[in-house]
């Protein structure tokens, strides 16, 4: 009892005072954190105003120490914008900064191996979040709806309209409402794009290295050998321009092996020793020397958003089936069902994964009535989060700690991978 008395009346009040009372925290440190956040919010507003997909400030440090560290690499070359893309922003607190503004449209990032193509793309994919001071990417800001896409062999797909890319399957499956327990690389990537459109993403980020080759491009020789009426896949190369024109969705793509992408790019960046060069003009001249035959692209309609979210009927009242267990950043289980999130590359930490597990459980128990669509359910969850925060998804009066707010895009990605 005396020890418990010390904990309650001596130690605990000191902890609360030091951690939660603003007056006991360094005023200058708090001020700098607030100012940085306000400057980052200002840049996000400027992206909208200037019709930009992303901004990378001069002096940013993009490489990380290692694949398992988010600390900046010591001795790395600071980023420097090409003159043709350099813009200057007057921030509310930091003042004037300059950097590369990536316009909306189709941007191709090319270059030799180990010159920084994927490093730039990785910085852009995490630019949907604000970074803390000292990270090196404080002023790398990407459209907040940007979605990193890749192939996911073996993933679960439920009632997704993939007809934008895949039609006339040999087994006569309806690709306007496609389901599978074990998707191929191309099918999974087609589904990812359709789901991204449904989630409201305005920018797609793709890396050739993690994409299905047959989904991305088909060269002229292959098209002559395998006629279009024998190939159910319309490659992304032939749809990227239409996605921007008809849906306003920009693409930022890393490619190092196929020159076909040069023909559709509005902007071409070459990464050379971690520095970006605007080579658009010279590439367009070369494209005239190596023209790409105009493909006979089939007509299409944008994917619909009428997918109803259902939960396993047999388990709605089973307490064991409502238990969430988190396995680090890459997955969690809801009851006996494991949700694999390892290829959702914009999940920042395990705390976001824990929150996704709680959101899925809440939706399954309170919103999945067999009538509401996935967008309707996500809208209701976002409304709940705005009004009550993450405590709103708690199943009791106790609010668990260790939760971090996920984006709308990751909520969609989580629900889409829940096997039901």
C-alpha positions as CSV (number, residue, x, y, z in Angstrom):
1,X,0.0,0.0,0.0
2,X,2.7,2.6,0.8
3,X,4.4,1.9,-2.6
4,X,1.0,2.3,-4.4
5,X,0.5,5.5,-2.6
6,X,3.8,6.8,-3.9
7,X,2.9,5.8,-7.4
8,X,-0.5,7.6,-7.3
9,X,0.5,10.7,-5.4
10,X,4.2,11.3,-6.2
11,X,5.3,9.6,-9.5
12,X,2.1,9.8,-11.5
13,X,1.4,13.5,-11.0
14,X,5.0,14.3,-12.0
15,X,4.6,12.2,-15.2
16,X,1.4,14.0,-16.1
17,X,2.8,17.4,-15.4
18,X,6.0,16.8,-17.5
19,X,4.2,15.2,-20.4
20,X,0.8,16.8,-20.7
21,X,1.2,20.4,-19.3
22,X,2.2,22.8,-22.0
23,X,3.8,25.2,-19.6
24,X,6.4,22.5,-18.7
25,X,7.5,22.0,-22.2
26,X,10.1,24.2,-24.0
27,X,8.1,27.0,-25.6
28,X,10.5,27.4,-28.5
29,X,10.4,23.7,-29.4
30,X,6.5,23.8,-29.4
31,X,6.6,26.9,-31.5
32,X,8.9,25.4,-34.1
33,X,6.8,22.2,-34.4
34,X,3.6,24.3,-34.9
35,X,5.4,26.6,-37.4
36,X,6.7,23.6,-39.4
37,X,3.2,22.1,-39.6
38,X,1.7,25.4,-40.7
39,X,4.4,25.7,-43.4
40,X,3.7,22.2,-44.6
41,X,-0.1,22.9,-44.7
42,X,0.6,26.0,-46.8
43,X,2.6,24.0,-49.4
44,X,-0.3,21.5,-49.7
45,X,-2.6,24.4,-50.4
46,X,-0.1,25.7,-53.0
47,X,-0.1,22.3,-54.8
48,X,-3.8,22.8,-55.4
49,X,-3.5,26.4,-56.4
50,X,-0.6,25.8,-58.8
51,X,-2.0,22.5,-60.2
52,X,1.0,20.5,-58.9
53,X,1.2,16.8,-58.0
54,X,4.2,17.2,-55.7
55,X,6.9,19.6,-54.5
56,X,10.5,18.7,-53.5
57,X,12.4,21.5,-51.8
58,X,16.0,22.3,-52.7
59,X,18.3,20.9,-50.0
60,X,16.1,18.0,-49.2
61,X,17.9,14.8,-48.1
62,X,16.0,11.9,-49.8
63,X,18.1,8.8,-49.2
64,X,17.6,6.9,-45.9
65,X,20.3,5.2,-43.8
66,X,19.0,1.8,-44.7
67,X,15.9,-0.2,-45.8
68,X,14.8,-0.5,-42.1
69,X,15.6,3.1,-41.1
70,X,13.8,6.4,-41.7
71,X,16.8,8.5,-40.6
72,X,18.5,10.6,-43.3
73,X,21.7,9.1,-44.8
74,X,24.7,11.0,-43.7
75,X,26.9,12.5,-46.4
76,X,24.2,12.2,-49.1
77,X,23.9,14.7,-51.9
78,X,21.1,17.3,-51.1
79,X,18.4,17.6,-53.8
80,X,18.6,20.3,-56.3
81,X,15.8,21.2,-58.7
82,X,16.2,21.5,-62.4
83,X,15.9,25.2,-63.4
84,X,13.0,24.5,-65.7
85,X,10.9,23.1,-62.8
86,X,12.1,25.4,-60.0
87,X,9.4,27.3,-58.2
88,X,9.7,29.6,-55.2
89,X,7.3,29.6,-52.3
90,X,6.9,32.2,-49.6
91,X,6.1,30.2,-46.5
92,X,4.3,31.8,-43.5
93,X,7.2,31.1,-41.1
94,X,10.3,29.8,-42.8
95,X,10.0,32.4,-45.5
96,X,11.2,31.9,-49.1
97,X,12.1,28.4,-50.3
98,X,12.7,27.0,-53.7
99,X,12.3,23.5,-55.2
100,X,10.9,21.3,-57.9
101,X,7.2,21.5,-58.7
102,X,6.0,18.4,-60.4
103,X,3.0,19.3,-62.6
104,X,-0.1,17.2,-62.9
105,X,-0.2,14.8,-65.8
106,X,2.1,11.9,-66.6
107,X,5.7,12.2,-65.2
108,X,8.3,9.6,-66.1
109,X,11.4,9.2,-63.8
110,X,14.2,7.6,-65.8
111,X,17.9,7.0,-65.3
112,X,20.5,4.4,-64.7
113,X,20.5,1.9,-61.9
114,X,21.5,3.2,-58.4
115,X,21.1,6.9,-59.5
116,X,18.1,7.6,-57.3
117,X,14.9,6.9,-59.3
118,X,13.3,4.8,-56.6
119,X,14.7,7.0,-53.9
120,X,12.8,10.0,-55.3
121,X,9.6,7.9,-55.7
122,X,9.9,6.6,-52.1
123,X,10.2,10.2,-50.9
124,X,7.1,11.2,-52.9
125,X,5.0,8.3,-51.7
126,X,5.7,9.3,-48.0
127,X,5.2,13.0,-48.9
128,X,1.5,12.4,-48.2
129,X,2.5,12.8,-44.5
130,X,4.2,15.7,-42.8
131,X,7.8,14.9,-41.6
132,X,9.3,16.1,-38.4
133,X,12.3,18.5,-38.3
134,X,15.6,16.9,-39.0
135,X,14.1,14.2,-41.2
136,X,15.5,15.7,-44.4
137,X,12.1,15.5,-46.2
138,X,10.3,18.2,-44.2
139,X,9.4,20.0,-47.4
140,X,8.8,17.1,-49.7
141,X,5.0,17.4,-50.1
142,X,2.8,15.2,-52.3
143,X,-0.9,15.4,-53.1
144,X,-2.5,13.9,-49.9
145,X,-4.5,11.4,-51.9
146,X,-1.5,10.0,-53.8
147,X,-1.5,6.2,-53.9
148,X,1.5,3.9,-54.4
149,X,0.5,0.9,-56.6
150,X,2.2,-2.4,-57.3
151,X,1.5,-6.0,-58.2
152,X,0.4,-8.4,-55.5
153,X,0.4,-12.0,-56.5
154,X,-2.1,-14.0,-54.5
155,X,-4.1,-11.2,-53.1
156,X,-7.9,-11.4,-52.5
157,X,-10.2,-9.4,-54.8
158,X,-13.9,-9.0,-54.3
159,X,-16.4,-7.6,-56.9
160,X,-14.0,-5.1,-58.5
161,X,-14.5,-3.6,-61.9
162,X,-11.2,-4.3,-63.7
163,X,-12.7,-3.9,-67.2
164,X,-10.6,-0.7,-67.7
165,X,-7.6,-3.1,-68.2
166,X,-8.8,-6.7,-68.5
167,X,-11.6,-8.1,-70.7
168,X,-12.7,-11.2,-72.5
169,X,-11.1,-13.7,-70.2
170,X,-10.9,-17.3,-71.5
171,X,-13.1,-18.6,-68.6
172,X,-15.7,-15.9,-69.4
173,X,-15.5,-14.3,-66.0
174,X,-17.2,-10.9,-65.8
175,X,-14.4,-8.4,-65.4
176,X,-16.9,-5.6,-64.4
177,X,-17.5,-7.5,-61.2
178,X,-14.4,-9.6,-60.7
179,X,-13.6,-11.7,-57.7
180,X,-10.7,-14.1,-56.9
181,X,-9.0,-15.6,-53.9
182,X,-5.6,-15.7,-55.7
183,X,-5.0,-12.9,-58.1
184,X,-2.2,-12.8,-60.6
185,X,0.3,-9.9,-60.8
186,X,-1.5,-8.1,-63.6
187,X,-5.0,-8.7,-62.2
188,X,-4.0,-7.5,-58.8
189,X,-2.5,-4.3,-60.2
190,X,-5.7,-3.7,-62.3
191,X,-7.8,-4.1,-59.2
192,X,-5.5,-1.7,-57.3
193,X,-6.0,1.0,-59.8
194,X,-9.8,0.5,-59.8
195,X,-9.9,0.6,-56.0
196,X,-7.7,3.7,-56.0
197,X,-10.1,5.5,-58.3
198,X,-12.9,4.4,-55.9
199,X,-10.9,5.8,-52.9
200,X,-10.6,9.2,-54.6
201,X,-6.9,9.2,-55.4
202,X,-5.7,12.0,-57.7
203,X,-2.1,10.7,-58.2
204,X,-0.9,7.2,-58.9
205,X,2.8,6.3,-58.1
206,X,4.3,3.3,-59.8
207,X,7.7,1.7,-60.0
208,X,8.5,-0.6,-63.0
209,X,10.5,-2.9,-60.6
210,X,7.4,-3.8,-58.5
211,X,4.8,-3.8,-61.4
212,X,3.6,-6.7,-63.5
213,X,5.4,-6.4,-66.8
214,X,2.5,-7.6,-69.0
215,X,0.2,-5.1,-67.2
216,X,2.5,-2.2,-67.9
217,X,3.4,-2.5,-71.6
218,X,3.3,-4.7,-74.7
219,X,5.9,-4.0,-77.3
220,X,5.1,-3.9,-81.1
221,X,6.7,-7.3,-81.8
222,X,4.6,-9.0,-79.1
223,X,1.5,-7.4,-80.5
224,X,2.3,-8.8,-83.9
225,X,2.8,-12.3,-82.5
226,X,-0.2,-12.3,-80.1
227,X,-3.0,-10.4,-81.7
228,X,-5.1,-8.1,-79.6
229,X,-8.2,-10.3,-79.8
230,X,-6.1,-13.0,-78.1
231,X,-4.8,-10.8,-75.3
232,X,-7.3,-9.8,-72.6
233,X,-5.0,-7.2,-71.0
234,X,-5.0,-3.6,-72.2
235,X,-1.6,-2.3,-70.7
236,X,-1.3,0.7,-68.5
237,X,0.7,2.4,-71.1
238,X,-2.4,2.7,-73.2
239,X,-4.7,3.9,-70.4
240,X,-2.5,6.4,-68.4
241,X,-3.3,9.4,-70.7
242,X,-7.0,8.7,-70.7
243,X,-7.0,8.4,-66.9
244,X,-5.6,11.9,-66.7
245,X,-7.9,13.4,-69.4
246,X,-11.1,11.7,-68.2
247,X,-10.6,11.3,-64.5
248,X,-8.0,13.9,-63.6
249,X,-5.6,11.2,-62.2
250,X,-1.9,12.0,-62.6
251,X,0.8,9.3,-62.8
252,X,4.3,9.4,-61.6
253,X,6.2,6.4,-62.9
254,X,9.7,5.1,-62.5
255,X,10.9,3.2,-65.6
256,X,14.4,2.0,-66.6
257,X,13.9,-0.7,-69.3
258,X,11.1,0.3,-71.7
259,X,11.3,3.4,-73.9
260,X,7.6,3.1,-74.8
261,X,6.7,5.3,-71.7
262,X,8.6,8.2,-73.2
263,X,5.9,8.6,-75.8
264,X,3.1,9.2,-73.3
265,X,5.0,11.3,-70.7
266,X,4.2,15.0,-70.3
267,X,7.4,15.4,-68.2
268,X,10.6,13.3,-68.2
269,X,13.0,13.5,-65.3
270,X,16.4,11.8,-65.5
271,X,18.0,11.0,-62.1
272,X,21.7,11.4,-62.4
273,X,23.7,10.8,-59.2
274,X,20.6,11.6,-57.1
275,X,20.1,14.9,-59.0
276,X,17.0,15.4,-61.2
277,X,17.4,16.7,-64.8
278,X,14.5,17.8,-67.0
279,X,15.1,16.0,-70.3
280,X,11.6,16.3,-71.7
281,X,12.5,18.4,-74.8
282,X,15.3,16.1,-76.0
283,X,13.2,13.0,-75.3
284,X,10.3,14.4,-77.4
285,X,12.8,15.0,-80.3
286,X,14.0,11.4,-80.0
287,X,10.4,10.2,-80.0
288,X,10.0,11.7,-83.5
289,X,12.8,9.5,-84.7
290,X,11.4,6.4,-83.0
291,X,7.6,6.8,-83.5
292,X,5.3,4.5,-81.6
293,X,2.5,2.9,-83.7
294,X,-0.9,4.1,-82.6
295,X,-2.5,1.2,-80.9
296,X,-6.1,0.2,-81.5
297,X,-7.2,0.8,-77.9
298,X,-10.6,-0.6,-76.9
299,X,-13.2,1.8,-75.5
300,X,-13.8,1.8,-71.8
301,X,-15.8,3.3,-69.0
302,X,-14.4,4.3,-65.6
303,X,-14.9,1.7,-62.8
304,X,-18.1,2.0,-60.8
305,X,-18.3,2.4,-57.0
306,X,-21.2,0.2,-56.1
307,X,-19.5,-2.6,-54.2
308,X,-21.4,-3.6,-51.1
309,X,-19.3,-4.4,-48.0
310,X,-20.4,-7.7,-46.3
311,X,-19.1,-9.4,-43.2
312,X,-19.2,-13.2,-42.6
313,X,-22.8,-13.7,-41.3
314,X,-21.9,-16.6,-39.0
315,X,-19.5,-14.5,-37.0
316,X,-21.1,-11.2,-36.3
317,X,-22.1,-12.1,-32.7
318,X,-19.0,-14.1,-31.9
319,X,-16.7,-12.3,-29.4
320,X,-13.7,-14.3,-30.4
321,X,-14.2,-13.3,-34.0
322,X,-14.1,-9.6,-33.1
323,X,-10.6,-9.7,-31.4
324,X,-8.0,-7.7,-33.2
325,X,-4.3,-8.8,-33.0
326,X,-1.6,-6.8,-34.7
327,X,1.5,-8.4,-36.2
328,X,3.7,-5.3,-36.6
329,X,3.2,-3.0,-39.5
330,X,2.4,-5.6,-42.2
331,X,-0.7,-7.4,-41.0
332,X,-3.3,-7.9,-38.3
333,X,-6.0,-10.6,-37.6
334,X,-9.7,-10.0,-37.0
335,X,-10.8,-13.2,-35.3
336,X,-9.4,-16.0,-37.5
337,X,-9.0,-13.9,-40.6
338,X,-5.6,-12.4,-41.2
339,X,-5.5,-9.2,-43.3
340,X,-2.2,-8.9,-45.2
341,X,-1.1,-5.3,-45.6
342,X,2.6,-5.9,-46.4
343,X,2.3,-4.4,-49.9
344,X,0.4,-1.3,-48.8
345,X,3.6,0.7,-48.8
346,X,2.3,4.0,-47.5
347,X,1.4,2.6,-44.1
348,X,3.9,4.3,-41.8
349,X,3.9,2.3,-38.6
350,X,2.2,-0.5,-36.6
351,X,0.0,2.1,-34.8
352,X,-1.7,2.8,-38.1
353,X,-2.2,-0.9,-38.7
354,X,-3.7,-1.2,-35.2
355,X,-6.2,1.6,-36.0
356,X,-7.1,-0.1,-39.3
357,X,-7.9,-3.3,-37.4
358,X,-10.2,-1.3,-35.1
359,X,-11.9,0.5,-38.0
360,X,-12.5,-2.8,-39.7
361,X,-13.9,-4.4,-36.6
362,X,-16.2,-1.4,-36.0
363,X,-17.4,-1.4,-39.6
364,X,-18.1,-5.2,-39.4
365,X,-20.1,-5.0,-36.2
366,X,-21.9,-1.7,-36.7
367,X,-22.1,-0.7,-40.4
368,X,-22.0,-3.9,-42.6
369,X,-25.7,-4.4,-43.2
370,X,-25.4,-5.9,-46.6
371,X,-26.6,-2.7,-48.3
372,X,-24.0,-0.1,-47.7
373,X,-21.1,0.2,-50.3
374,X,-17.5,0.4,-49.3
375,X,-17.3,4.2,-50.1
376,X,-20.5,4.8,-47.9
377,X,-19.0,2.9,-45.0
378,X,-15.6,4.7,-45.3
379,X,-17.5,8.0,-45.4
380,X,-19.3,7.1,-42.2
381,X,-16.0,6.1,-40.5
382,X,-14.4,9.3,-41.5
383,X,-17.3,11.3,-40.0
384,X,-17.0,9.3,-36.8
385,X,-13.2,10.0,-36.7
386,X,-13.8,13.7,-37.2
387,X,-16.3,13.9,-34.4
388,X,-14.8,11.5,-31.8
389,X,-11.3,10.7,-32.9
390,X,-10.0,7.1,-32.7
391,X,-11.8,6.7,-29.4
392,X,-15.0,6.5,-31.4
393,X,-14.1,3.0,-32.7
394,X,-13.5,1.5,-29.2
395,X,-15.9,-1.3,-28.2
396,X,-15.9,-0.2,-24.5
397,X,-15.3,2.8,-22.3
398,X,-11.6,2.0,-22.5
399,X,-9.7,3.6,-25.4
400,X,-6.6,1.6,-26.3
401,X,-3.3,3.5,-26.7
402,X,-0.9,3.0,-29.6
403,X,-3.3,4.0,-32.4
404,X,-2.4,6.4,-35.3
405,X,-4.8,7.9,-37.8
406,X,-4.7,6.2,-41.2
407,X,-5.6,8.0,-44.5
408,X,-8.8,7.3,-46.4
409,X,-6.7,5.4,-49.0
410,X,-5.3,2.9,-46.5
411,X,-8.8,2.3,-45.0
412,X,-10.0,1.4,-48.5
413,X,-6.9,-0.8,-49.0
414,X,-7.5,-2.6,-45.7
415,X,-11.2,-3.3,-46.4
416,X,-10.4,-4.5,-49.9
417,X,-8.0,-7.1,-48.6
418,X,-10.3,-8.5,-45.9
419,X,-11.3,-11.9,-47.1
420,X,-15.1,-12.2,-46.8
